[in-house]
Amino acid sequence: MTHPLTLSLLCAGLLTSLALPVSAQQKLLPAQSELAFTAKQMGVPISGHFKKFDAQLNFDPARLASSQVAFSVDMGSATLGAKELDSELPSATWFNVPKFPLARFSSSSIKALGAGKFDLTGQLTIKGQVQNVQVPLTMVQSGALTVVSGTLPIKRLAFKIGDGEWADTSMVADEVRVSFKLALSGVGKL
């Protein structure tokens, strides 16, 4: 007689092996990808980017209901390109990297809009704060490469980014525009 734990492990292994072919093929190509942000300080745009981020994909254009996207960002990799500003970003006032090293997005649904356009809905977690977001994106394929691009406006104060004196939106605007261009391999034909 097979022990229930052994049977459970075998079933889990079988399910994992069935799911692996799609997700194992799909991956983010970080060297060909970009994740940037733009905010306004005293009305003047300031731009930066994240150097480290990753995605876990199980995206099938023919089966959007079962497709999933998870994205993580190393908040300590943020840069505005100026040493004095970059040294402030990891602080508790801004990203609080020691306590919250990663920002995460997890999809709950993907909707096709036609012509390579999609709406990705899910939860965005930054600095321990969770918000439901809708991410409009465009996917373009060239051979085996799929490029996903879009812009997501967020309200920084909803994520407690810029606490204390920096919560004053006359100094730093509440809206931050996060733009992305992600190169992916292994995505099926759109």
N, C-alpha and C positions, 0 to 999 in steps of 0.2 A: 504494500500500500504506500502511495506517495504521500509524504508529509505535506500539509497545507502550505507551509512556508516555501518548500521547494517548488510546489506547483505555482505559487504566486510569483516567485522569482523567474520561473520559466516563462510564464505569461508576460511578465514585465519585459523580459529579454526579447520575446517574440514581438511585442508591440514596438519596442525600441528599434529592433532591426527592420520592421516594416516602415517606420517613420524616417529612418536614417537616409535612405537613398536621396530623397528630395532635399532635406536640410543639409546633408553632408556636401552636396554639390554646390549649394548656394553660399556665397560668402562675400563679405565686404572687402574691397580692395583699397585699403587705407591710403596707399601712396598716390592713388588717383582720385581721392575723395577730399572734400572740403566741408568744414562746419564752421560757420562764421556768425558773428552777432554785431548789431549796430544799435547804439543808443544815442541819446542827445544829452550833452552836458551843457547847461546854460544856452540851449538852443543850437549848439554846434554838434554835428554828428561825430561820434567816435566809434571806431570799428576795431574789432578784435577777432580772434579765432581760437578754436580748440585744436591742440596738436594730437590728442589721443582720444579715440572713440571706437566703438565696436558695435556690430549688429549680429543678431541671431535671426535667421530667416527661414521661414517655411511658407513661401509664396508661390501659389499656383494660380495663374490667371483664370484657369477653367474651374477652380474650386475656391473662390474667394471666401466663402463661409467658413472654411476650415484653415485658411491661411492665417499666419501670425507673424508679427514683426516685433522684436524686442531690440531696444537700442540703449546703449550706455555711453556716458561721457565722463572722462576723467576730468573733474572740475579743477584739479591742480594743474592741468595743461593749458589753462586759459592764458592768453596773452593779448595785450593791447599794443605791444611793440615798444613800450617804454619801461625801463627797469623800475623806476619809482612807482608807476601805476601797477605793474605786474606784481610787485611785492605786496600790494594791498589786497588784490583779488582773493587770495586764500584766507584772509582774515575772517573772524566771526561776523563782522559787519557785512561783508559781501557774500562769499560762497561758503565760509566756514568749512574749509576742506578737511581739517583734522577730524571733525565730527561727521561730515557728509561728503566723503571723497567722490561719490558718483552721483550723477543725475541719471534718471532712467525713464524710458518711455516703453510702454507695453500696449500693443494694439488690442482692441476689443472687436473691431469690425473694419472691413475694407470694402469700399463701394466703387465700382467702375462707373465712370462718367462718359466713357467713349474717347476715341482719338488719343489713347495713351494717358488720359487723365484719371486720377483716382482721389477719393477722400479716405483718409486713414483716421480712424477715431480710436482714442485710447486714453490712458492715464499717463501724465507727465509728473514725475516726482523730482523736485529740486529742493535741497536744503530741508528735507523732511516734510515738505508741503506737497500735497497731491491735488492736481487739477485735471479735470476732464478737458481734452483738447481735440480739435478737428484739424487735421493737417492736409491741406490740398497739395497734391504733388503730380508731377508729370514724369512719365517713364518713356525713355527713348532707347531703342535697341540698335546696335550696330554689331553684327556678327554675334559673338558669344558675350559681348559686353552690354550691360543694361545700365543706363545712367538715370538716376532718380534725382529730381531737383524740385525745390519749393522753398517757400518762406512761411514761417510761423511767427505771428506776432504774439508776444506774451506780456503780461503785466508783472514787472519785477517784484512789486510789493506783495502780490499774491503768493510769492515764494519767499518772502522776507529777505530779498536781496537788496541791500542798502538800508540797514537798520539805523536807528538813532537819528542823528542829524542828517543822514543821507536819505531818510524817508521823505524829505522835502522835495516834491516833484518840480519845484522851480529851479533846483540845482541840477538834478538828474531826472529826466523824464521817466514816467512810469512804464511806457511802452518800450520794449526791446524787440527788435526784429531778428529772428534766428533764421539764417538761410543755409541751405545745404545743397551739395552736389555729391551724390554718393555713387560710386562705381561698384557694380555688383557683377559677379559671375554666376553662371548656373541657373539663371531665371529662364523659365520656359517662354515660348513665343507668345507675345501679347495678342 
